[in-house]
Amino acid sequence: MKAALFEKVKSPLKVVDDYPTPDESKSPDHVLVEIIACGVCHTDLGYLDHGVPTVKQPPLILGHEAAGIVKEVGSNVTSFKRRDHVLIPAVLSCGYCFYCRSGRENICKNQIMLGNHIDGAFAEMISVPAKDIFHLPSEIPLEEGCIISDAVSTPYHAVKNRGQVKAGDWAVVIGCGGIGLNLIQNIKVAGGLPIAVDVVPEKLKMAEKLGAVTTILAKDKNPKDVVNEIRRITNGGVDVAFEAIGNPLTMKEAFDCLRTGGRLVAVGYSPERWDRFNIGRVMFREMEIMGSLGCRPVDFPRIIELVKNGDLKVKELVTHKYPLSEINEAFDTLRKGEGIRTVILCQN
């Protein structure tokens, strides 16, 4: 099969035509999926450009945001059949560890991430456990629906389960890339009042289209001025702040936007230590600081229904599409910060 191989850091992916196709006869509980589309993510860029280590050593197929069509089913599989349209979550959970049995499969002790622990979906085919995938209704095109598996579901979990946004809550999103814009959407769906902050005017325009009640262009602004403007708009600070960049400076900015009793949700990842907040304020004003990772399997059917019914948009967010043969051009688009979400069409 055709696949794009990650061989070493700071080198282009190598597109090959003869990568071994998974053998479904050896995996009775798996399904073989013909990948139609797979989203391009900054996580992949971390492996490619910045040397973030993968669990499976290269050569490795990256890609963890996939949707496709069932081609074959294992002998034990009864919940899927050939030609079914399916969504493949970015992370597969074991189902039996303490966290899985506590309903927190997104932090499974034995989690397996596509394109990290095992070969991912920048390829024509992938074999995955049937227990982990979801049916996609025909109303959701696979070429756009693939981004549900991470870019839409991760913000859903952050807003609903971690941020616990309620109707009427003020919520700020700092960083309006793919994740940030979907935070905006999910806050709106929850009945909250989202404020979008970014340095790119085009991203703020999209944030308005997706439900932001107001936007703040932070370019050339002092962070304190941004914070003061948000406090003025909300009459004292937001109820929930989401940081979607992964930068200690913007994390502090998000924290400073909170009202007494507010909640900060860290959605962006950073390897840097963060020691720039006032622990006295956290204690005396009953502030909350928490992380948010991925999405629980139980939430995917709800998310899919919200997309199906048009409450959460996906088509508008996919601004670039490239065939598998041009995957390196797709990553260049991501490096330049162009568009919102880029997908690879794996069958072209």
N, C-alpha and C positions, 0 to 999 in steps of 0.2 A: 504494500500500500504506500501511498505518498504520505510523507510526514516531514515536519520541520524539526531538525535536531539542534538542541543546545549542546555545544561541545566544550566551549570554554568562555570565560568572562571576556568582555570587550571584543567579541568576535561575532560576525553575523550568524544567524541561524542557517543551517545547511539543509536545503530542501532535497530530499531523496525520494526515489520512486520504488525502492525495493525493501522498505522496512517491513519486518514480519507482521502479518495480520494476526491478531489474537485468535487462538483456537478455542472456540466455544465448547467443543466436546470435552475439554479438560475442566470446565467450570460450570457444573450443572445448575448452580444458583445465580449465574450471571446472564446478562443479555449483551449481545453484540450490537452496538449502535453505529449507524452510519452518520457521522458528524456532518451536519449541514452548516453550522456556524459556531464560532467560538470567539468570545470577546477578548480584546487585548487590554491588559490591566497593568497598573504601575507595579504590582507585585512581581510580574514577569520581568519588568524593567529592572527591578532590584537584583534579580539573579543575573541578568544580562550585563548590566552596566556597572553595578556597584559591588559585585562579589558576594551578595547575600547567599549563604550556602544552602543547597538543596539536600534533602535527606538521601535521595537516590543520587549517586554520583553521575555526572555526565559521562557519556552521552545520554540525554534525556529529552523527551518531548514535553514542552511546556504547554500551558493553556488549561484553564480551570473554569471557564464560564461557557458551558456548552449546551447545545440543544441539537436533536437529530431524530432519526427514524430508526426504529428497531428493525434490524436485519435478520437476526437469529436469536432464539431463546434457548437457554439451557434446559435440560431434561426435567428439572424440578420446578421450573418457573410456570406459574399459572396466572399471574396478575397482568402479564403483558403478552402481546402477540406481534407477529411480523406486521410492519407498516404503521405501528403506533407511533405517534409523535410524542417525544419525551424531553423532559428537562433533567439535566444532570447537575446536582448540587456540587459546589466547589470542594466540599469536604465530606468524606464518608465516615460515619460513626460506627463504633463496634456494637453498641446496643446493650452491653452487659457490665460496663464499668460503673463505678459509683456515680459519676456525673451523668451518664446516660440514663441510669435508673432513677436519677433525681430529676429527670426532665430537662437536663442541661446538656444535651448531646452536642451542642456547638462548642463545648470545651471538653469533649471526650478525651479521656486519657490516652486512648489508642487511635486517635483520629488519623485518617489518611487523606492527604490533599492531592488532588490531581495536579500533575506538573510539578510535584515536589517529592512526595513519597513514592509515587508511581508515575508512569508515563501519562501525560495529559492529553489534551484534545486538539492540538494543532496537527491534526492528522485526519485521514479519511475514515478511520474506524477506531473505536475504543470498546473495551469490555469492562463492564461495571456490575456490581451486585444489584439484582433486581429490587432488593429491599430498600435501596437508597434513592431510586429515581422516581419521577412523577410524570403522570400523563399531562400533556399540553393540549388544550382544546384547539380545534381547527381555526378558531377566531384569532389566535395569536400566531403570527408568522414566526417561523423558526429563526429567520435571519435577525429579527429584533428580539424575539423572546429569549434568546440565549442569555441576555444580560440579566435576566431575573435571578439567575443562579448565584450572583454575587452583588453586582452593582445596585440591584433593587432590594434583594432580600437582606443584605447586611444593614442598610439603613432602616428597613422595616423593624428588624430586631432592636436596633439602637433606639428608635423612637418609641416603639410599643412596650418592649420588655425592660429596657434599661432606663431610658428617659421617662417612661410612663407619662407621656404627654397627654393632657386632658383637654377637653373643649375649653377654649378661652385662654389657655396658657400661652404666654409669650415665649418664643423659642428662637434663639439666634443660631445660625449656621455659619461658621467661619471656614471658608474654602468651598467654592462652588464648582468643583470638578464633577465627574460622574457620580461619586458617592455623595457629595454635598448637595447636588441638585435633587438626588433621590431622597435625601433627608428632608429637603423642602417639600417634596411631594407627599411624603409620609406624614409630616407634621400637619399639612393641610387636611389630609384624609382623617387624621385623628381629631380634627377640630381646632388645632392650635393656630397661633398667629406667627408665621415664620418671618424672620428678618434675615436677609442674605447679605453676607459680607465677602467681597473678593476684590482683587486688583485688576480684573479684566472686565471691561464694560459689557462685552458680548455675553459673558456668563451670567451677569446680573440681569440682562434682558431676558435670558432663558429662565432664570429664577422667577422673574415676574410672571412669565407665561405659565409656570408650574405652580404658582400660588403664593409666592412671597408677597406679603402685604406692604413691605418697604425694602429698599436695598441701600447699601452703603458702599461706595467705591472707596476702598482703603488705600489705593495707590497714592503715594506722596503725602499720606496723612500720618500724623503721630498716633500710635496706638491708644494713648490716653484720650485723644479727641474722638476716636471711634467709640471707645467705651462710654464717654460722656454723652455722645449722641444717642447711643442705644439706651442709656439710662433716662435720657430726656424723653425719648419716644415711648418708653414703657412705664414712665412715672416711677422709676426707682430700680429697674433692672429686670432681666428676664427670669422666668421660672426655671427654664432649662437651657443650657448652652451645649452645642455640639461642635467639637473641633474635628475637622475632616482633612487636615493637612498632615499632621504628625510633626509639629514644630514646637519646641518648648516655649518659644516667644508667643506664638498665637494661642497656645494652650493657656498661658497666663492671661492673655487678652480675653479669652473666652470665660475664664474663671472670674475675672474682674467685672464682667458684664452681668453677673448674677445678683439677684436680690437676696436678702436674708432668707435662709432656708432653701436656697436654690440648689440645682443639681447640675454638675458638669459631667458630660459623657465624652470620653476620649474615643473617637472612632478612627482617627488617623494614627499610624504607627510611627514611632521614632525610637531608635536605639539609644538616644541621649537621655541622661539623667535629668529629672525635672525637680529642681529645689527652689523654685522662684515663687512659691505661694506662701501665704501667711497661715501657718497652722493654728494660730490663735483665732483667726477669723473663722476657720473651719469649725473649731470647737464652739466658740461663743455664739456664732450665728447659725449653728446647726446646718452647715453646708455639707453637700455630698459630692464626692469625686469617684467616678467609676469608669471602668473600661467596657468596651463592647466589641465582641468578636463574632463574625459570621452570623448564622441564623439557625434556629432549631428546626428540625425536620417537620415538626407538627405545624409550623407556621406556613410552610410552602403552599399547601392547598388554598389557604386564605389569600396569600399574595397573588397566586395565579388567578383567582376569581376577581380580585381587584383590578388586575391588568385586563382580564377578559371584558370586564364591565366598563373599562375606560377610566376608572378612578385613578389608577396609576398608569402613566404614559411610558411606553418603551420606544415606539417608532420614532418619536420626535428626538429621542436622545442618541440614536445611532446616526451619526453624521458622516462616517466614512466606512466603506466596505472594500476589502481587498481580497483577491484570490490567494490561496495558500502559496502559490508560486511567488507572490509579491509581499510576503510577510515581513521582510526586512524594511520595506517601504512603509508598512503599517506602523512599525515601531519608530521609525523616523518621525511619523506624524505625531505619535504620542510624545516623543522627546521634545518636539517643537511646541507642545501645548495646544495644538490645533484641534478644533472640534470638541465634542463632548465624549462620545464613545465610539471606538473603532472596533469592527468585527472582521474576522477572517472567514471567508466562504471556502469551506474545506472540500467541496466537490467540484469546483471550477478549475 
